[in-house]
Amino acid sequence: MGAFLTVTALLVLLYGLHRLALWAEDRGWIYYKRRKATTSALGSAFLEVQSLLEPEKQQLAEVQKAERVEEDDQGEPPEVGTD
C-alpha cells in the first residue's frame, strides 16, 4: 500500500510541475511545450556569451544587432484596401 501511495504522490507532483511549467510558458517566462525557442534567438544568446569570453566576437555581435534593427525599421506598412 505504501508503494501505491508513493507512486500516486509522485504522479500528482509531476502533473503539478507540468501545469506550473505551462503557466510559466503562457506568461512568457520559459519555453516548455507549446512554443519553441527560435534558433536565431539561441544563436544570439550564445554569441553574447561568447563575446564575453572572446572579445573579437564582440564586433560580430554588434553587427548582427544592427542588422536586426535595420530589418525592423524597413518593415513595409500594412496594405490598405482600395475601394
PyMOL CGO cylinders between C-alpha atoms (Angstrom):
from pymol import cmd
from pymol.cgo import CYLINDER

trace = [
    CYLINDER, 0.00, 0.00, 0.00, 2.89, 2.36, 0.76, 0.3, 1, 1, 1, 1, 1, 1,
    CYLINDER, 2.89, 2.36, 0.76, 4.35, 1.93, -2.74, 0.3, 1, 1, 1, 1, 1, 1,
    CYLINDER, 4.35, 1.93, -2.74, 0.98, 2.74, -4.32, 0.3, 1, 1, 1, 1, 1, 1,
    CYLINDER, 0.98, 2.74, -4.32, 0.73, 5.97, -2.32, 0.3, 1, 1, 1, 1, 1, 1,
    CYLINDER, 0.73, 5.97, -2.32, 4.30, 6.90, -3.21, 0.3, 1, 1, 1, 1, 1, 1,
    CYLINDER, 4.30, 6.90, -3.21, 3.70, 6.37, -6.94, 0.3, 1, 1, 1, 1, 1, 1,
    CYLINDER, 3.70, 6.37, -6.94, 0.40, 8.27, -6.76, 0.3, 1, 1, 1, 1, 1, 1,
    CYLINDER, 0.40, 8.27, -6.76, 2.04, 11.18, -4.93, 0.3, 1, 1, 1, 1, 1, 1,
    CYLINDER, 2.04, 11.18, -4.93, 4.86, 11.24, -7.47, 0.3, 1, 1, 1, 1, 1, 1,
    CYLINDER, 4.86, 11.24, -7.47, 2.40, 11.33, -10.39, 0.3, 1, 1, 1, 1, 1, 1,
    CYLINDER, 2.40, 11.33, -10.39, 0.43, 14.15, -8.75, 0.3, 1, 1, 1, 1, 1, 1,
    CYLINDER, 0.43, 14.15, -8.75, 3.66, 16.07, -8.17, 0.3, 1, 1, 1, 1, 1, 1,
    CYLINDER, 3.66, 16.07, -8.17, 4.76, 15.60, -11.79, 0.3, 1, 1, 1, 1, 1, 1,
    CYLINDER, 4.76, 15.60, -11.79, 1.37, 16.74, -13.07, 0.3, 1, 1, 1, 1, 1, 1,
    CYLINDER, 1.37, 16.74, -13.07, 1.56, 19.82, -10.84, 0.3, 1, 1, 1, 1, 1, 1,
    CYLINDER, 1.56, 19.82, -10.84, 5.03, 20.67, -12.18, 0.3, 1, 1, 1, 1, 1, 1,
    CYLINDER, 5.03, 20.67, -12.18, 3.74, 20.18, -15.73, 0.3, 1, 1, 1, 1, 1, 1,
    CYLINDER, 3.74, 20.18, -15.73, 0.85, 22.60, -15.12, 0.3, 1, 1, 1, 1, 1, 1,
    CYLINDER, 0.85, 22.60, -15.12, 3.23, 25.08, -13.47, 0.3, 1, 1, 1, 1, 1, 1,
    CYLINDER, 3.23, 25.08, -13.47, 5.54, 24.95, -16.49, 0.3, 1, 1, 1, 1, 1, 1,
    CYLINDER, 5.54, 24.95, -16.49, 2.61, 25.52, -18.88, 0.3, 1, 1, 1, 1, 1, 1,
    CYLINDER, 2.61, 25.52, -18.88, 1.51, 28.51, -16.80, 0.3, 1, 1, 1, 1, 1, 1,
    CYLINDER, 1.51, 28.51, -16.80, 5.04, 29.96, -16.81, 0.3, 1, 1, 1, 1, 1, 1,
    CYLINDER, 5.04, 29.96, -16.81, 5.19, 29.46, -20.58, 0.3, 1, 1, 1, 1, 1, 1,
    CYLINDER, 5.19, 29.46, -20.58, 1.91, 31.32, -21.04, 0.3, 1, 1, 1, 1, 1, 1,
    CYLINDER, 1.91, 31.32, -21.04, 3.41, 34.25, -19.15, 0.3, 1, 1, 1, 1, 1, 1,
    CYLINDER, 3.41, 34.25, -19.15, 6.45, 34.18, -21.44, 0.3, 1, 1, 1, 1, 1, 1,
    CYLINDER, 6.45, 34.18, -21.44, 8.96, 33.22, -18.77, 0.3, 1, 1, 1, 1, 1, 1,
    CYLINDER, 8.96, 33.22, -18.77, 10.11, 29.91, -20.27, 0.3, 1, 1, 1, 1, 1, 1,
    CYLINDER, 10.11, 29.91, -20.27, 9.87, 27.76, -23.39, 0.3, 1, 1, 1, 1, 1, 1,
    CYLINDER, 9.87, 27.76, -23.39, 8.38, 24.42, -22.45, 0.3, 1, 1, 1, 1, 1, 1,
    CYLINDER, 8.38, 24.42, -22.45, 5.92, 22.60, -24.65, 0.3, 1, 1, 1, 1, 1, 1,
    CYLINDER, 5.92, 22.60, -24.65, 3.73, 24.87, -26.78, 0.3, 1, 1, 1, 1, 1, 1,
    CYLINDER, 3.73, 24.87, -26.78, 6.34, 27.27, -28.14, 0.3, 1, 1, 1, 1, 1, 1,
    CYLINDER, 6.34, 27.27, -28.14, 9.87, 26.58, -29.18, 0.3, 1, 1, 1, 1, 1, 1,
    CYLINDER, 9.87, 26.58, -29.18, 12.78, 28.96, -28.95, 0.3, 1, 1, 1, 1, 1, 1,
    CYLINDER, 12.78, 28.96, -28.95, 13.90, 30.22, -32.32, 0.3, 1, 1, 1, 1, 1, 1,
    CYLINDER, 13.90, 30.22, -32.32, 17.34, 29.21, -33.46, 0.3, 1, 1, 1, 1, 1, 1,
    CYLINDER, 17.34, 29.21, -33.46, 18.24, 32.83, -34.12, 0.3, 1, 1, 1, 1, 1, 1,
    CYLINDER, 18.24, 32.83, -34.12, 17.44, 33.71, -30.52, 0.3, 1, 1, 1, 1, 1, 1,
    CYLINDER, 17.44, 33.71, -30.52, 19.51, 30.82, -29.23, 0.3, 1, 1, 1, 1, 1, 1,
    CYLINDER, 19.51, 30.82, -29.23, 22.38, 31.71, -31.57, 0.3, 1, 1, 1, 1, 1, 1,
    CYLINDER, 22.38, 31.71, -31.57, 22.29, 35.34, -30.50, 0.3, 1, 1, 1, 1, 1, 1,
    CYLINDER, 22.29, 35.34, -30.50, 22.33, 34.37, -26.84, 0.3, 1, 1, 1, 1, 1, 1,
    CYLINDER, 22.33, 34.37, -26.84, 25.31, 32.08, -27.40, 0.3, 1, 1, 1, 1, 1, 1,
    CYLINDER, 25.31, 32.08, -27.40, 27.11, 34.79, -29.36, 0.3, 1, 1, 1, 1, 1, 1,
    CYLINDER, 27.11, 34.79, -29.36, 26.64, 37.24, -26.47, 0.3, 1, 1, 1, 1, 1, 1,
    CYLINDER, 26.64, 37.24, -26.47, 28.18, 34.79, -24.03, 0.3, 1, 1, 1, 1, 1, 1,
    CYLINDER, 28.18, 34.79, -24.03, 30.99, 34.02, -26.45, 0.3, 1, 1, 1, 1, 1, 1,
    CYLINDER, 30.99, 34.02, -26.45, 31.70, 37.73, -26.91, 0.3, 1, 1, 1, 1, 1, 1,
    CYLINDER, 31.70, 37.73, -26.91, 32.37, 37.98, -23.17, 0.3, 1, 1, 1, 1, 1, 1,
    CYLINDER, 32.37, 37.98, -23.17, 34.91, 35.18, -23.38, 0.3, 1, 1, 1, 1, 1, 1,
    CYLINDER, 34.91, 35.18, -23.38, 36.40, 36.16, -26.74, 0.3, 1, 1, 1, 1, 1, 1,
    CYLINDER, 36.40, 36.16, -26.74, 36.48, 39.95, -27.27, 0.3, 1, 1, 1, 1, 1, 1,
    CYLINDER, 36.48, 39.95, -27.27, 37.00, 39.61, -31.04, 0.3, 1, 1, 1, 1, 1, 1,
    CYLINDER, 37.00, 39.61, -31.04, 33.44, 38.20, -31.27, 0.3, 1, 1, 1, 1, 1, 1,
    CYLINDER, 33.44, 38.20, -31.27, 32.04, 41.46, -29.86, 0.3, 1, 1, 1, 1, 1, 1,
    CYLINDER, 32.04, 41.46, -29.86, 32.15, 43.17, -33.26, 0.3, 1, 1, 1, 1, 1, 1,
    CYLINDER, 32.15, 43.17, -33.26, 30.18, 40.32, -34.86, 0.3, 1, 1, 1, 1, 1, 1,
    CYLINDER, 30.18, 40.32, -34.86, 27.51, 40.58, -32.17, 0.3, 1, 1, 1, 1, 1, 1,
    CYLINDER, 27.51, 40.58, -32.17, 27.20, 44.33, -32.73, 0.3, 1, 1, 1, 1, 1, 1,
    CYLINDER, 27.20, 44.33, -32.73, 26.86, 43.89, -36.50, 0.3, 1, 1, 1, 1, 1, 1,
    CYLINDER, 26.86, 43.89, -36.50, 24.10, 41.31, -36.06, 0.3, 1, 1, 1, 1, 1, 1,
    CYLINDER, 24.10, 41.31, -36.06, 22.22, 43.61, -33.67, 0.3, 1, 1, 1, 1, 1, 1,
    CYLINDER, 22.22, 43.61, -33.67, 22.47, 46.47, -36.18, 0.3, 1, 1, 1, 1, 1, 1,
    CYLINDER, 22.47, 46.47, -36.18, 21.15, 44.23, -38.98, 0.3, 1, 1, 1, 1, 1, 1,
    CYLINDER, 21.15, 44.23, -38.98, 18.13, 43.24, -36.90, 0.3, 1, 1, 1, 1, 1, 1,
    CYLINDER, 18.13, 43.24, -36.90, 17.37, 46.88, -36.13, 0.3, 1, 1, 1, 1, 1, 1,
    CYLINDER, 17.37, 46.88, -36.13, 17.61, 47.76, -39.84, 0.3, 1, 1, 1, 1, 1, 1,
    CYLINDER, 17.61, 47.76, -39.84, 15.26, 44.90, -40.74, 0.3, 1, 1, 1, 1, 1, 1,
    CYLINDER, 15.26, 44.90, -40.74, 12.74, 46.10, -38.17, 0.3, 1, 1, 1, 1, 1, 1,
    CYLINDER, 12.74, 46.10, -38.17, 12.94, 49.67, -39.46, 0.3, 1, 1, 1, 1, 1, 1,
    CYLINDER, 12.94, 49.67, -39.46, 12.46, 48.64, -43.10, 0.3, 1, 1, 1, 1, 1, 1,
    CYLINDER, 12.46, 48.64, -43.10, 9.21, 46.79, -42.46, 0.3, 1, 1, 1, 1, 1, 1,
    CYLINDER, 9.21, 46.79, -42.46, 6.53, 47.64, -45.01, 0.3, 1, 1, 1, 1, 1, 1,
    CYLINDER, 6.53, 47.64, -45.01, 3.32, 49.25, -43.78, 0.3, 1, 1, 1, 1, 1, 1,
    CYLINDER, 3.32, 49.25, -43.78, 0.20, 47.08, -43.99, 0.3, 1, 1, 1, 1, 1, 1,
    CYLINDER, 0.20, 47.08, -43.99, -1.72, 47.26, -47.24, 0.3, 1, 1, 1, 1, 1, 1,
    CYLINDER, -1.72, 47.26, -47.24, -4.80, 49.41, -47.22, 0.3, 1, 1, 1, 1, 1, 1,
    CYLINDER, -4.80, 49.41, -47.22, -7.68, 48.18, -49.34, 0.3, 1, 1, 1, 1, 1, 1,
    CYLINDER, -7.68, 48.18, -49.34, -8.79, 50.48, -52.15, 0.3, 1, 1, 1, 1, 1, 1,
    CYLINDER, -8.79, 50.48, -52.15, -12.47, 50.82, -52.99, 0.3, 1, 1, 1, 1, 1, 1,
]
cmd.load_cgo(trace, "trace")
